């Protein structure tokens, strides 16, 4: 069959069963049996969190926090921490899991305060989105937060980290976001979260794309 030919559709893809293969405190591995669009029965290995709260579609939140201060550039509040699966430090947006009975907005403000010490105001939120659908059903909501850096508690913010948490707060100017990230990657052995770099590329387009009609290359 050539690449241009479509397989004959006989059924809507659906899950047949999910069988537990292994489980830990935070994650579990399942064997997922499903039927594909051609009617064939197939097996997939799926990772799931054990911590997802009932009546919520998202496991956690990511926070795009913008620090606004008088006579300063607007800065994106980032966190740097060692991630054992990567074997190195990572640069990420502040993030965390949603607690029982907690809204995504409340979780975002709580996690922001704990990880960075900043108190902010929610100004936007995404729908529930998937993170790595070929591996896991893990999902998140990205929450936009503005921080008034002139408020007293935000002038010298105090983190509220738990036992065993080591998080470094990094402020990166919004209008130089990608450049500063590239500098960090050259300077240190650091992995950048994909969501962060995609946001950085978007900011480049927003700030520096010429205001002219596009001309296609011949």
C-alpha positions as CSV (number, residue, x, y, z in Angstrom):
1,X,0.0,0.0,0.0
2,X,1.4,3.4,-0.9
3,X,1.7,6.2,1.6
4,X,-1.1,8.1,-0.1
5,X,-3.6,5.2,0.4
6,X,-5.8,5.2,3.5
7,X,-6.6,2.0,5.3
8,X,-10.2,0.9,5.1
9,X,-12.1,2.1,8.1
10,X,-14.1,-0.6,9.7
11,X,-14.6,0.7,13.3
12,X,-14.0,3.7,15.5
13,X,-10.8,3.3,17.5
14,X,-11.5,2.3,21.1
15,X,-10.0,0.9,24.3
16,X,-10.8,-2.7,25.0
17,X,-9.1,-3.2,28.4
18,X,-6.3,-1.8,30.6
19,X,-4.2,-4.1,32.7
20,X,-1.8,-3.1,35.5
21,X,1.8,-4.0,34.9
22,X,3.6,-2.1,37.6
23,X,2.7,0.6,40.2
24,X,4.7,3.0,42.4
25,X,3.7,5.8,44.7
26,X,3.3,8.3,41.9
27,X,3.0,6.4,38.6
28,X,1.7,3.2,37.2
29,X,2.4,1.3,34.0
30,X,-0.6,-0.3,32.2
31,X,-0.9,-2.6,29.2
32,X,-3.6,-1.0,27.1
33,X,-5.4,-3.2,24.6
34,X,-7.3,-1.2,21.9
35,X,-8.8,-1.6,18.5
36,X,-7.5,0.6,15.7
37,X,-9.4,2.2,12.8
38,X,-8.8,-0.8,10.6
39,X,-10.4,-3.1,13.2
40,X,-7.1,-4.7,14.3
41,X,-6.5,-5.4,18.0
42,X,-3.3,-3.9,19.3
43,X,-1.4,-3.4,22.6
44,X,0.2,-0.2,23.9
45,X,2.2,0.5,27.1
46,X,0.8,3.5,28.9
47,X,2.1,5.5,31.9
48,X,-0.5,7.1,34.2
49,X,-0.2,9.1,37.4
50,X,-1.8,7.7,40.5
51,X,-2.5,11.1,41.9
52,X,-5.2,12.5,39.6
53,X,-8.1,13.8,41.6
54,X,-11.7,12.8,40.9
55,X,-13.9,15.1,38.8
56,X,-11.0,16.8,37.1
57,X,-9.4,16.2,33.7
58,X,-6.0,17.7,34.6
59,X,-3.3,16.2,36.7
60,X,-1.7,19.5,37.3
61,X,-1.0,23.1,36.3
62,X,1.9,25.0,34.7
63,X,2.2,28.7,35.4
64,X,3.3,31.3,33.0
65,X,4.0,34.1,35.5
66,X,4.9,37.6,34.3
67,X,6.6,39.8,36.9
68,X,5.8,43.5,36.4
69,X,7.8,46.2,38.2
70,X,8.2,49.9,37.9
71,X,11.3,50.9,35.9
72,X,12.1,47.3,35.1
73,X,11.5,45.1,32.0
74,X,8.6,42.6,32.3
75,X,10.2,39.2,33.3
76,X,9.0,35.6,33.1
77,X,9.4,33.8,36.4
78,X,11.2,30.5,35.7
79,X,12.4,27.7,38.0
80,X,15.6,25.6,37.7
81,X,15.8,22.2,39.5
82,X,17.5,18.8,39.2
83,X,15.2,16.3,37.5
84,X,16.4,12.7,38.1
85,X,14.7,11.3,34.9
86,X,16.8,13.7,32.9
87,X,19.9,13.4,35.0
88,X,20.5,17.1,34.9
89,X,18.9,20.4,35.8
90,X,15.9,21.7,33.9
91,X,14.5,25.1,33.1
92,X,10.7,25.0,33.5
93,X,7.7,27.1,34.2
94,X,6.6,26.8,37.9
95,X,4.2,23.8,38.0
96,X,2.6,21.3,40.3
97,X,-0.2,18.8,40.9
98,X,-3.8,19.8,41.7
99,X,-4.9,18.9,45.2
100,X,-8.2,17.3,46.1
101,X,-11.1,19.8,45.9
102,X,-8.8,22.4,44.4
103,X,-9.4,24.4,41.2
104,X,-6.7,24.8,38.6
105,X,-6.5,28.5,39.3
106,X,-6.1,28.0,43.1
107,X,-3.5,25.3,42.4
108,X,-1.5,27.7,40.2
109,X,-1.4,30.4,42.8
110,X,-0.5,28.0,45.5
111,X,2.3,26.4,43.5
112,X,3.6,29.8,42.4
113,X,3.8,30.9,46.0
114,X,5.5,27.7,47.2
115,X,8.1,27.4,44.4
116,X,8.9,31.1,43.9
117,X,7.5,33.1,46.8
118,X,5.5,35.4,44.5
119,X,1.9,36.2,45.0
120,X,0.0,36.7,41.7
121,X,-3.3,37.2,40.0
122,X,-4.7,34.8,37.4
123,X,-5.4,36.5,34.1
124,X,-6.0,33.5,31.8
125,X,-6.2,29.7,31.7
126,X,-6.1,27.1,29.0
127,X,-8.4,24.1,28.6
128,X,-7.1,20.7,29.7
129,X,-4.3,19.7,27.3
130,X,-2.2,16.6,27.0
131,X,1.5,16.5,27.6
132,X,3.0,13.4,26.0
133,X,0.1,11.4,24.5
134,X,2.3,8.8,22.9
135,X,3.5,7.8,26.4
136,X,1.0,8.9,29.0
137,X,-2.5,10.3,29.7
138,X,-0.9,13.0,31.8
139,X,-2.7,16.3,31.3
140,X,-2.3,19.9,32.4
141,X,-3.8,23.4,32.3
142,X,-1.5,26.3,31.7
143,X,-2.4,29.3,33.8
144,X,-1.3,32.9,33.0
145,X,-0.5,34.9,36.1
146,X,0.5,38.6,36.5
147,X,2.6,39.5,39.5
148,X,2.7,43.1,40.9
149,X,6.4,43.3,41.7
150,X,5.9,46.6,43.5
151,X,3.8,45.0,46.3
152,X,5.7,44.5,49.5
153,X,5.6,40.7,49.7
154,X,6.8,40.5,46.1
155,X,9.8,42.8,46.6
156,X,11.6,40.1,48.6
157,X,9.7,36.9,47.9
158,X,10.2,34.0,50.2
159,X,9.8,30.4,48.9
160,X,7.8,27.9,50.8
161,X,9.5,24.7,49.7
162,X,8.9,21.3,51.1
163,X,11.4,18.9,52.5
164,X,13.8,17.7,49.8
165,X,12.8,20.5,47.3
166,X,15.6,22.6,45.9
167,X,14.3,25.1,43.4
168,X,16.2,28.1,42.0
169,X,14.1,31.0,40.7
170,X,15.3,32.7,37.5
171,X,13.9,35.9,36.0
172,X,14.2,36.2,32.3
173,X,13.2,39.4,30.4
174,X,10.1,38.8,28.2
175,X,11.6,40.7,25.2
176,X,14.8,38.6,25.3
177,X,13.3,35.4,26.5
178,X,14.7,33.0,23.8
179,X,18.1,34.7,23.8
180,X,18.5,34.3,27.5
181,X,17.4,30.7,27.4
182,X,20.0,30.0,24.7
183,X,22.6,31.7,26.8
184,X,21.7,29.4,29.8
185,X,21.9,26.3,27.6
186,X,25.4,27.3,26.4
187,X,26.6,28.1,29.9
188,X,25.2,25.2,31.8
189,X,24.2,21.6,31.2
190,X,20.5,22.3,31.4
191,X,17.5,20.8,29.7
192,X,14.7,23.1,28.7
193,X,11.0,22.1,28.9
194,X,9.4,22.0,25.5
195,X,6.6,24.2,26.6
196,X,9.1,26.9,27.6
197,X,11.0,26.9,24.3
198,X,7.8,26.9,22.2
199,X,6.6,29.9,24.3
200,X,10.0,31.6,23.7
201,X,9.7,31.1,19.9
202,X,6.3,32.6,20.0
203,X,7.6,35.6,21.8
204,X,10.3,36.1,19.1
205,X,7.5,36.3,16.5
206,X,5.4,38.6,18.6
207,X,8.3,41.1,19.4
208,X,10.4,41.0,16.3
209,X,8.4,39.9,13.2
210,X,8.6,42.8,10.7
211,X,5.4,44.7,10.3
212,X,5.2,44.2,6.5
213,X,3.5,42.0,4.0
214,X,5.2,38.7,3.7
215,X,7.2,38.1,0.5
216,X,7.6,34.4,-0.5
217,X,11.1,33.3,-1.5
218,X,11.3,32.3,-5.2
